[in-house]
Amino acid sequence: MRVLVFYKPVSETARSVDEFMHEFTRRTGRTLETVDPESREGSILAVTYDVVEYPTIVALRDDGSELTRWRGTLPTISEVSYYGE
């Protein structure tokens, strides 16, 4: 499984997302893949997964299909860790 965190690094929500990712790594020993929707690759992924609100976390199956997503607000670490690698 793969978990993508879509957020804009220069935004009002960036700090809370960075803190969430730091705490996620501290608690689980795993890292989350971040996606900047304003980058070339990030904009392609945002279109592919229809992400228009930030932050958005998308959990994917190995084949790239979507399992679940959280939009606009951050979920709990335990919710995301279920889908993490």
N, C-alpha and C positions, 0 to 999 in steps of 0.2 A: 504494500500500500504506500501511497504517497500523499503528503499533506502540503498544500500550497497556501501561503499567507500573502494575500494581496493587500498592499498598503503603500501609501506615498511616504517615503522617508522624510520629506519636508512637508509636514502637515501638523495640524493640532492634535491628531491622534497618534503620531509617530512614537512619542515617548511611552504611551501606555502599551503599544504593540511591542516595542523593544523590551519593556519590562516583562511583559507576558512571555516573550520568547526566551529571555534570560531565565526566568523562573521555571519555564517548561524544561529547559536544558538542565538546570540545577536539580530538579526533582526526578527527571526521567533518564538523564544521561544521553538523551537524543536531541537532535536539532531539527528545526522546521525549515523548510525551503521558502525563502522570501521571494516575492515577485513585485517589482516596481512597475506599475501599469504605464508609467510614462517612458519606459525604455522600449526599444524595438521588440525584443523577445517578450517582455512583459505585456505589451499591448496586444500581441498576437494571442498569448495565453488568456488575457482578459476577454478578448472577443470569443475565443474558443469556448470558454466556460461561462460566458455571458455575465461577467462581473462588472457591475456599474456602481457599486457602493463600497466604500472603504472604511474600515478594514473588512475583508471577507476572507474566511478560511474555507478551503475546499478540500475534502478528503476524496481521494481517487483510488479506484481499483488498479491492479497491475496493468490492465489493458487500457487505462486512461479514462474509463467511464466514471461518472460521479457517484459517490456513495452518499455523501451529505455535505451540507454547507452551513456556515454561520455568517450572517450579513449584518454589518453595521455595529455590532457589539461583539465583544470577545466572549467565547464560551469559557467554561471552567477547564482547568488543565487536565483533569481526569477525563472529561469528554473527549478532548483532542488526543490524549495519550492512548485511548482505545484504538484510534485509527492510525497512530504513528507507526513507524517502521519497526 
